[in-house]
Amino acid sequence: MTAQGRSATLARAYASMQQGRLPEADALCRSALAAAPDDPDALHLLGLVLKQAGRLGEAEDLLRRSTLLAPTRAEFHANHANLLRSLGRPRDAELAYRTALQVDPRFRPARLGL
């Protein structure tokens, strides 16, 4: 699968997630990851899908990995922080929000999270 094909697949996965079709979104993300296992966008999106599906431990691992692979993506850090907060890890969440703000000091979701 080409980078352009992965991008189209992830766009379909995002639309599926938004429409509540989580198994479809999951399958599309995994298809993109089969072609590029370290694609931070695919890891991040699959993490969001799993979070919505209630699979929080798996989601946390994927969101953390996406931040390591794409450390300059403030939204990745903020989404990871949101999950950490929901897992009852407020200190870890605060650190992730602060990292998002270091990347982009104007990133409103991270400011609101703090």
CNS distance restraints for C-alpha pairs under 8 A (distance, minus, plus):
assign (resid   1 and name CA) (resid   5 and name CA) 5.71 0.50 0.50
assign (resid   1 and name CA) (resid   6 and name CA) 6.39 0.50 0.50
assign (resid   1 and name CA) (resid  32 and name CA) 7.64 0.50 0.50
assign (resid   1 and name CA) (resid  35 and name CA) 5.86 0.50 0.50
assign (resid   2 and name CA) (resid   6 and name CA) 6.20 0.50 0.50
assign (resid   3 and name CA) (resid   7 and name CA) 6.15 0.50 0.50
assign (resid   4 and name CA) (resid   8 and name CA) 6.31 0.50 0.50
assign (resid   5 and name CA) (resid   9 and name CA) 6.11 0.50 0.50
assign (resid   6 and name CA) (resid  10 and name CA) 6.04 0.50 0.50
assign (resid   6 and name CA) (resid  32 and name CA) 5.37 0.50 0.50
assign (resid   7 and name CA) (resid  11 and name CA) 6.18 0.50 0.50
assign (resid   8 and name CA) (resid  12 and name CA) 6.33 0.50 0.50
assign (resid   9 and name CA) (resid  13 and name CA) 6.17 0.50 0.50
assign (resid   9 and name CA) (resid  28 and name CA) 6.17 0.50 0.50
assign (resid   9 and name CA) (resid  29 and name CA) 7.39 0.50 0.50
assign (resid   9 and name CA) (resid  32 and name CA) 6.72 0.50 0.50
assign (resid  10 and name CA) (resid  14 and name CA) 6.03 0.50 0.50
assign (resid  10 and name CA) (resid  28 and name CA) 6.81 0.50 0.50
assign (resid  10 and name CA) (resid  29 and name CA) 6.29 0.50 0.50
assign (resid  10 and name CA) (resid  32 and name CA) 7.17 0.50 0.50
assign (resid  10 and name CA) (resid  41 and name CA) 7.97 0.50 0.50
assign (resid  10 and name CA) (resid  42 and name CA) 6.70 0.50 0.50
assign (resid  10 and name CA) (resid  45 and name CA) 7.80 0.50 0.50
assign (resid  11 and name CA) (resid  15 and name CA) 6.30 0.50 0.50
assign (resid  12 and name CA) (resid  16 and name CA) 6.13 0.50 0.50
assign (resid  12 and name CA) (resid  25 and name CA) 7.50 0.50 0.50
assign (resid  12 and name CA) (resid  28 and name CA) 7.48 0.50 0.50
assign (resid  13 and name CA) (resid  17 and name CA) 6.14 0.50 0.50
assign (resid  13 and name CA) (resid  24 and name CA) 7.06 0.50 0.50
assign (resid  13 and name CA) (resid  25 and name CA) 4.24 0.50 0.50
assign (resid  13 and name CA) (resid  26 and name CA) 7.25 0.50 0.50
assign (resid  13 and name CA) (resid  28 and name CA) 5.47 0.50 0.50
assign (resid  13 and name CA) (resid  29 and name CA) 6.29 0.50 0.50
assign (resid  13 and name CA) (resid  45 and name CA) 7.99 0.50 0.50
assign (resid  14 and name CA) (resid  18 and name CA) 6.17 0.50 0.50
assign (resid  14 and name CA) (resid  25 and name CA) 6.68 0.50 0.50
assign (resid  14 and name CA) (resid  45 and name CA) 7.18 0.50 0.50
assign (resid  15 and name CA) (resid  19 and name CA) 6.24 0.50 0.50
assign (resid  15 and name CA) (resid  25 and name CA) 7.88 0.50 0.50
assign (resid  16 and name CA) (resid  20 and name CA) 6.25 0.50 0.50
assign (resid  16 and name CA) (resid  21 and name CA) 4.99 0.50 0.50
assign (resid  16 and name CA) (resid  22 and name CA) 6.61 0.50 0.50
assign (resid  16 and name CA) (resid  24 and name CA) 6.44 0.50 0.50
assign (resid  16 and name CA) (resid  25 and name CA) 5.21 0.50 0.50
assign (resid  17 and name CA) (resid  21 and name CA) 5.50 0.50 0.50
assign (resid  17 and name CA) (resid  22 and name CA) 5.36 0.50 0.50
assign (resid  17 and name CA) (resid  24 and name CA) 7.90 0.50 0.50
assign (resid  17 and name CA) (resid  25 and name CA) 5.47 0.50 0.50
assign (resid  17 and name CA) (resid  49 and name CA) 6.36 0.50 0.50
assign (resid  21 and name CA) (resid  25 and name CA) 6.32 0.50 0.50
assign (resid  22 and name CA) (resid  26 and name CA) 5.94 0.50 0.50
assign (resid  22 and name CA) (resid  49 and name CA) 6.26 0.50 0.50
assign (resid  22 and name CA) (resid  52 and name CA) 7.83 0.50 0.50
assign (resid  22 and name CA) (resid  53 and name CA) 6.98 0.50 0.50
assign (resid  23 and name CA) (resid  27 and name CA) 6.20 0.50 0.50
assign (resid  24 and name CA) (resid  28 and name CA) 6.22 0.50 0.50
assign (resid  25 and name CA) (resid  29 and name CA) 6.17 0.50 0.50
assign (resid  25 and name CA) (resid  46 and name CA) 7.70 0.50 0.50
assign (resid  25 and name CA) (resid  49 and name CA) 6.90 0.50 0.50
assign (resid  26 and name CA) (resid  30 and name CA) 6.19 0.50 0.50
assign (resid  26 and name CA) (resid  46 and name CA) 6.15 0.50 0.50
assign (resid  26 and name CA) (resid  49 and name CA) 6.46 0.50 0.50
assign (resid  26 and name CA) (resid  50 and name CA) 7.64 0.50 0.50
assign (resid  27 and name CA) (resid  31 and name CA) 6.12 0.50 0.50
assign (resid  28 and name CA) (resid  32 and name CA) 6.40 0.50 0.50
assign (resid  29 and name CA) (resid  33 and name CA) 6.20 0.50 0.50
assign (resid  29 and name CA) (resid  42 and name CA) 5.64 0.50 0.50
assign (resid  29 and name CA) (resid  43 and name CA) 7.60 0.50 0.50
assign (resid  29 and name CA) (resid  45 and name CA) 7.08 0.50 0.50
assign (resid  29 and name CA) (resid  46 and name CA) 5.73 0.50 0.50
assign (resid  30 and name CA) (resid  34 and name CA) 6.03 0.50 0.50
assign (resid  30 and name CA) (resid  42 and name CA) 7.77 0.50 0.50
assign (resid  30 and name CA) (resid  46 and name CA) 7.58 0.50 0.50
assign (resid  31 and name CA) (resid  35 and name CA) 6.80 0.50 0.50
assign (resid  32 and name CA) (resid  36 and name CA) 6.31 0.50 0.50
assign (resid  32 and name CA) (resid  37 and name CA) 7.83 0.50 0.50
assign (resid  32 and name CA) (resid  42 and name CA) 6.51 0.50 0.50
assign (resid  33 and name CA) (resid  37 and name CA) 4.46 0.50 0.50
assign (resid  33 and name CA) (resid  38 and name CA) 7.10 0.50 0.50
assign (resid  33 and name CA) (resid  39 and name CA) 6.59 0.50 0.50
assign (resid  33 and name CA) (resid  42 and name CA) 6.26 0.50 0.50
assign (resid  33 and name CA) (resid  43 and name CA) 7.39 0.50 0.50
assign (resid  38 and name CA) (resid  43 and name CA) 7.38 0.50 0.50
assign (resid  38 and name CA) (resid  69 and name CA) 7.47 0.50 0.50
assign (resid  39 and name CA) (resid  43 and name CA) 6.24 0.50 0.50
assign (resid  39 and name CA) (resid  66 and name CA) 7.93 0.50 0.50
assign (resid  39 and name CA) (resid  69 and name CA) 7.96 0.50 0.50
assign (resid  40 and name CA) (resid  44 and name CA) 5.94 0.50 0.50
assign (resid  40 and name CA) (resid  65 and name CA) 7.52 0.50 0.50
assign (resid  40 and name CA) (resid  66 and name CA) 4.61 0.50 0.50
assign (resid  40 and name CA) (resid  67 and name CA) 7.58 0.50 0.50
assign (resid  40 and name CA) (resid  69 and name CA) 5.82 0.50 0.50
assign (resid  40 and name CA) (resid  70 and name CA) 6.23 0.50 0.50
assign (resid  41 and name CA) (resid  45 and name CA) 6.08 0.50 0.50
assign (resid  41 and name CA) (resid  66 and name CA) 7.09 0.50 0.50
assign (resid  42 and name CA) (resid  46 and name CA) 6.01 0.50 0.50
assign (resid  43 and name CA) (resid  47 and name CA) 6.08 0.50 0.50
assign (resid  43 and name CA) (resid  62 and name CA) 5.49 0.50 0.50
assign (resid  43 and name CA) (resid  63 and name CA) 6.76 0.50 0.50
assign (resid  43 and name CA) (resid  65 and name CA) 7.29 0.50 0.50
assign (resid  43 and name CA) (resid  66 and name CA) 5.75 0.50 0.50
assign (resid  44 and name CA) (resid  48 and name CA) 6.36 0.50 0.50
assign (resid  44 and name CA) (resid  62 and name CA) 6.21 0.50 0.50
assign (resid  44 and name CA) (resid  63 and name CA) 5.21 0.50 0.50
assign (resid  44 and name CA) (resid  66 and name CA) 5.42 0.50 0.50
assign (resid  44 and name CA) (resid  76 and name CA) 6.98 0.50 0.50
assign (resid  45 and name CA) (resid  49 and name CA) 6.22 0.50 0.50
assign (resid  46 and name CA) (resid  50 and name CA) 6.10 0.50 0.50
assign (resid  46 and name CA) (resid  59 and name CA) 7.38 0.50 0.50
assign (resid  46 and name CA) (resid  62 and name CA) 7.21 0.50 0.50
assign (resid  47 and name CA) (resid  51 and name CA) 6.08 0.50 0.50
assign (resid  47 and name CA) (resid  58 and name CA) 7.20 0.50 0.50
assign (resid  47 and name CA) (resid  59 and name CA) 4.15 0.50 0.50
assign (resid  47 and name CA) (resid  60 and name CA) 6.81 0.50 0.50
assign (resid  47 and name CA) (resid  61 and name CA) 7.71 0.50 0.50
assign (resid  47 and name CA) (resid  62 and name CA) 5.09 0.50 0.50
assign (resid  47 and name CA) (resid  63 and name CA) 5.39 0.50 0.50
assign (resid  48 and name CA) (resid  52 and name CA) 6.31 0.50 0.50
assign (resid  48 and name CA) (resid  59 and name CA) 6.59 0.50 0.50
assign (resid  48 and name CA) (resid  63 and name CA) 7.68 0.50 0.50
assign (resid  49 and name CA) (resid  53 and name CA) 6.28 0.50 0.50
assign (resid  49 and name CA) (resid  59 and name CA) 7.77 0.50 0.50
assign (resid  50 and name CA) (resid  54 and name CA) 6.21 0.50 0.50
assign (resid  50 and name CA) (resid  55 and name CA) 5.12 0.50 0.50
assign (resid  50 and name CA) (resid  56 and name CA) 6.68 0.50 0.50
assign (resid  50 and name CA) (resid  58 and name CA) 6.96 0.50 0.50
assign (resid  50 and name CA) (resid  59 and name CA) 5.24 0.50 0.50
assign (resid  51 and name CA) (resid  55 and name CA) 5.54 0.50 0.50
assign (resid  51 and name CA) (resid  56 and name CA) 5.21 0.50 0.50
assign (resid  51 and name CA) (resid  59 and name CA) 5.36 0.50 0.50
assign (resid  51 and name CA) (resid  60 and name CA) 8.00 0.50 0.50
assign (resid  51 and name CA) (resid  83 and name CA) 7.68 0.50 0.50
assign (resid  55 and name CA) (resid  59 and name CA) 6.16 0.50 0.50
assign (resid  56 and name CA) (resid  60 and name CA) 5.98 0.50 0.50
assign (resid  56 and name CA) (resid  83 and name CA) 7.63 0.50 0.50
assign (resid  56 and name CA) (resid  87 and name CA) 7.74 0.50 0.50
assign (resid  57 and name CA) (resid  61 and name CA) 6.50 0.50 0.50
assign (resid  58 and name CA) (resid  62 and name CA) 6.42 0.50 0.50
assign (resid  59 and name CA) (resid  63 and name CA) 6.07 0.50 0.50
assign (resid  60 and name CA) (resid  64 and name CA) 5.98 0.50 0.50
assign (resid  60 and name CA) (resid  80 and name CA) 6.86 0.50 0.50
assign (resid  60 and name CA) (resid  83 and name CA) 6.77 0.50 0.50
assign (resid  60 and name CA) (resid  84 and name CA) 7.39 0.50 0.50
assign (resid  61 and name CA) (resid  65 and name CA) 6.15 0.50 0.50
assign (resid  62 and name CA) (resid  66 and name CA) 6.16 0.50 0.50
assign (resid  63 and name CA) (resid  67 and name CA) 6.43 0.50 0.50
assign (resid  63 and name CA) (resid  76 and name CA) 7.00 0.50 0.50
assign (resid  63 and name CA) (resid  79 and name CA) 7.49 0.50 0.50
assign (resid  63 and name CA) (resid  80 and name CA) 5.48 0.50 0.50
assign (resid  64 and name CA) (resid  68 and name CA) 6.47 0.50 0.50
assign (resid  64 and name CA) (resid  80 and name CA) 6.44 0.50 0.50
assign (resid  65 and name CA) (resid  69 and name CA) 6.28 0.50 0.50
assign (resid  66 and name CA) (resid  70 and name CA) 5.96 0.50 0.50
assign (resid  66 and name CA) (resid  71 and name CA) 7.93 0.50 0.50
assign (resid  66 and name CA) (resid  76 and name CA) 6.87 0.50 0.50
assign (resid  67 and name CA) (resid  71 and name CA) 5.02 0.50 0.50
assign (resid  67 and name CA) (resid  72 and name CA) 7.95 0.50 0.50
assign (resid  67 and name CA) (resid  73 and name CA) 7.21 0.50 0.50
assign (resid  67 and name CA) (resid  76 and name CA) 5.75 0.50 0.50
assign (resid  67 and name CA) (resid  77 and name CA) 6.00 0.50 0.50
assign (resid  67 and name CA) (resid  80 and name CA) 7.97 0.50 0.50
assign (resid  70 and name CA) (resid  76 and name CA) 7.94 0.50 0.50
assign (resid  71 and name CA) (resid  77 and name CA) 7.91 0.50 0.50
assign (resid  72 and name CA) (resid 103 and name CA) 5.73 0.50 0.50
assign (resid  73 and name CA) (resid  77 and name CA) 6.86 0.50 0.50
assign (resid  73 and name CA) (resid 100 and name CA) 7.47 0.50 0.50
assign (resid  73 and name CA) (resid 103 and name CA) 7.10 0.50 0.50
assign (resid  74 and name CA) (resid  78 and name CA) 6.24 0.50 0.50
assign (resid  74 and name CA) (resid  99 and name CA) 7.56 0.50 0.50
assign (resid  74 and name CA) (resid 100 and name CA) 4.29 0.50 0.50
assign (resid  74 and name CA) (resid 101 and name CA) 6.97 0.50 0.50
assign (resid  74 and name CA) (resid 103 and name CA) 5.71 0.50 0.50
assign (resid  74 and name CA) (resid 104 and name CA) 6.17 0.50 0.50
assign (resid  74 and name CA) (resid 107 and name CA) 7.10 0.50 0.50
assign (resid  75 and name CA) (resid  79 and name CA) 6.01 0.50 0.50
assign (resid  75 and name CA) (resid 100 and name CA) 6.93 0.50 0.50
assign (resid  75 and name CA) (resid 107 and name CA) 7.98 0.50 0.50
assign (resid  75 and name CA) (resid 109 and name CA) 7.97 0.50 0.50
assign (resid  76 and name CA) (resid  80 and name CA) 6.15 0.50 0.50
assign (resid  76 and name CA) (resid 100 and name CA) 7.81 0.50 0.50
assign (resid  77 and name CA) (resid  81 and name CA) 6.09 0.50 0.50
assign (resid  77 and name CA) (resid  96 and name CA) 5.45 0.50 0.50
assign (resid  77 and name CA) (resid  97 and name CA) 6.42 0.50 0.50
assign (resid  77 and name CA) (resid  99 and name CA) 6.68 0.50 0.50
assign (resid  77 and name CA) (resid 100 and name CA) 5.19 0.50 0.50
assign (resid  78 and name CA) (resid  82 and name CA) 6.17 0.50 0.50
assign (resid  78 and name CA) (resid  96 and name CA) 6.42 0.50 0.50
assign (resid  78 and name CA) (resid  97 and name CA) 5.39 0.50 0.50
assign (resid  78 and name CA) (resid 100 and name CA) 5.90 0.50 0.50
assign (resid  78 and name CA) (resid 109 and name CA) 6.84 0.50 0.50
assign (resid  78 and name CA) (resid 110 and name CA) 5.46 0.50 0.50
assign (resid  78 and name CA) (resid 113 and name CA) 7.76 0.50 0.50
assign (resid  79 and name CA) (resid  83 and name CA) 6.40 0.50 0.50
assign (resid  80 and name CA) (resid  84 and name CA) 6.20 0.50 0.50
assign (resid  80 and name CA) (resid  93 and name CA) 7.50 0.50 0.50
assign (resid  80 and name CA) (resid  96 and name CA) 6.89 0.50 0.50
assign (resid  81 and name CA) (resid  85 and name CA) 6.10 0.50 0.50
assign (resid  81 and name CA) (resid  92 and name CA) 7.22 0.50 0.50
assign (resid  81 and name CA) (resid  93 and name CA) 4.19 0.50 0.50
assign (resid  81 and name CA) (resid  94 and name CA) 6.90 0.50 0.50
assign (resid  81 and name CA) (resid  95 and name CA) 7.78 0.50 0.50
assign (resid  81 and name CA) (resid  96 and name CA) 5.07 0.50 0.50
assign (resid  81 and name CA) (resid  97 and name CA) 5.79 0.50 0.50
assign (resid  81 and name CA) (resid 113 and name CA) 7.95 0.50 0.50
assign (resid  82 and name CA) (resid  86 and name CA) 6.33 0.50 0.50
assign (resid  82 and name CA) (resid  93 and name CA) 6.69 0.50 0.50
assign (resid  82 and name CA) (resid 113 and name CA) 7.30 0.50 0.50
assign (resid  83 and name CA) (resid  87 and name CA) 6.21 0.50 0.50
assign (resid  83 and name CA) (resid  93 and name CA) 7.75 0.50 0.50
assign (resid  84 and name CA) (resid  88 and name CA) 6.52 0.50 0.50
assign (resid  84 and name CA) (resid  89 and name CA) 5.27 0.50 0.50
assign (resid  84 and name CA) (resid  90 and name CA) 6.82 0.50 0.50
assign (resid  84 and name CA) (resid  92 and name CA) 6.51 0.50 0.50
assign (resid  84 and name CA) (resid  93 and name CA) 5.11 0.50 0.50
assign (resid  85 and name CA) (resid  89 and name CA) 5.22 0.50 0.50
assign (resid  85 and name CA) (resid  90 and name CA) 5.10 0.50 0.50
assign (resid  85 and name CA) (resid  92 and name CA) 7.75 0.50 0.50
assign (resid  85 and name CA) (resid  93 and name CA) 5.34 0.50 0.50
assign (resid  89 and name CA) (resid  93 and name CA) 6.17 0.50 0.50
assign (resid  90 and name CA) (resid  94 and name CA) 6.05 0.50 0.50
assign (resid  91 and name CA) (resid  95 and name CA) 6.39 0.50 0.50
assign (resid  92 and name CA) (resid  96 and name CA) 6.32 0.50 0.50
assign (resid  93 and name CA) (resid  97 and name CA) 6.16 0.50 0.50
assign (resid  94 and name CA) (resid  98 and name CA) 6.10 0.50 0.50
assign (resid  94 and name CA) (resid 114 and name CA) 6.37 0.50 0.50
assign (resid  95 and name CA) (resid  99 and name CA) 6.14 0.50 0.50
assign (resid  96 and name CA) (resid 100 and name CA) 6.26 0.50 0.50
assign (resid  97 and name CA) (resid 101 and name CA) 6.36 0.50 0.50
assign (resid  97 and name CA) (resid 110 and name CA) 5.09 0.50 0.50
assign (resid  97 and name CA) (resid 111 and name CA) 7.39 0.50 0.50
assign (resid  97 and name CA) (resid 113 and name CA) 6.76 0.50 0.50
assign (resid  97 and name CA) (resid 114 and name CA) 6.55 0.50 0.50
assign (resid  98 and name CA) (resid 102 and name CA) 6.20 0.50 0.50
assign (resid  98 and name CA) (resid 110 and name CA) 7.37 0.50 0.50
assign (resid  98 and name CA) (resid 114 and name CA) 7.97 0.50 0.50
assign (resid  99 and name CA) (resid 103 and name CA) 6.35 0.50 0.50
assign (resid 100 and name CA) (resid 104 and name CA) 6.18 0.50 0.50
assign (resid 100 and name CA) (resid 105 and name CA) 7.63 0.50 0.50
assign (resid 100 and name CA) (resid 107 and name CA) 7.33 0.50 0.50
assign (resid 100 and name CA) (resid 110 and name CA) 6.30 0.50 0.50
assign (resid 101 and name CA) (resid 105 and name CA) 4.36 0.50 0.50
assign (resid 101 and name CA) (resid 106 and name CA) 6.95 0.50 0.50
assign (resid 101 and name CA) (resid 107 and name CA) 6.27 0.50 0.50
assign (resid 101 and name CA) (resid 110 and name CA) 6.42 0.50 0.50
assign (resid 101 and name CA) (resid 111 and name CA) 7.36 0.50 0.50
assign (resid 106 and name CA) (resid 111 and name CA) 7.91 0.50 0.50
assign (resid 107 and name CA) (resid 111 and name CA) 6.64 0.50 0.50
assign (resid 108 and name CA) (resid 112 and name CA) 6.11 0.50 0.50
assign (resid 109 and name CA) (resid 113 and name CA) 6.08 0.50 0.50
assign (resid 110 and name CA) (resid 114 and name CA) 6.37 0.50 0.50
